[in-house]
Amino acid sequence: MDSPADRPCRISVQRRGPLLVEGPVEVELEDGTTVVSDRFRVAVCTCRRSRRYPWCDTSHRDRERKPS
């Protein structure tokens, strides 16, 4: 039988965006602390701009709109 524990964790890489990881996940930070999310998919920040680091808060997006 193909249970979720038998399948590898899926991580989606996006150009100029977060890593999308199928959850639940545990992330070990540089200082050794661990943060946990039980959501079915989480966005892990790769730009380090997020106020909720290591979770993405979309700070990587360009906030300034370009004229049309």
C-alpha positions in Angstrom: 0.0 0.0 0.0 1.2 3.5 -0.8 0.9 5.5 2.4 2.1 9.1 2.8 5.0 7.8 5.0 6.2 5.7 2.0 6.4 8.7 -0.4 9.2 11.2 -0.5 8.6 14.8 0.7 7.7 17.0 -2.3 9.4 20.4 -2.5 8.5 22.8 -5.3 11.2 25.4 -6.3 10.0 28.7 -7.6 12.1 31.3 -9.3 12.3 34.4 -7.1 9.9 32.9 -4.5 9.7 30.5 -1.6 10.2 26.8 -1.4 6.8 25.1 -1.3 7.0 22.1 0.9 4.2 19.5 1.4 3.6 19.4 5.1 3.5 18.9 8.0 7.1 20.1 8.4 9.7 20.8 11.0 12.4 23.4 10.2 15.6 23.5 12.2 17.0 27.1 12.4 20.6 28.1 12.5 20.5 28.5 16.3 19.2 25.0 16.7 15.6 25.8 17.5 12.9 24.0 15.7 9.7 25.5 14.3 6.7 23.3 13.2 3.8 23.8 10.8 1.1 21.2 10.5 -0.4 22.8 7.3 -0.7 20.6 4.2 1.7 22.9 2.3 4.0 25.6 3.6 6.0 28.3 2.0 9.6 28.4 3.3 11.3 31.8 2.8 14.5 31.8 0.8 15.1 35.6 0.6 15.2 36.1 4.4 13.1 39.3 4.1 10.1 37.7 5.8 9.0 39.0 9.2 7.7 35.5 9.9 11.0 33.7 8.9 11.3 30.8 8.1 7.8 31.0 6.8 7.2 33.2 3.7 5.1 36.3 4.1 5.5 37.3 0.4 8.1 40.0 1.2 10.1 38.8 -1.8 7.5 40.4 -4.1 8.1 43.8 -5.7 5.9 46.2 -3.8 6.2 49.0 -6.3 3.8 48.8 -9.2 5.2 49.5 -12.6 3.3 52.0 -14.8 1.2 50.4 -17.5 
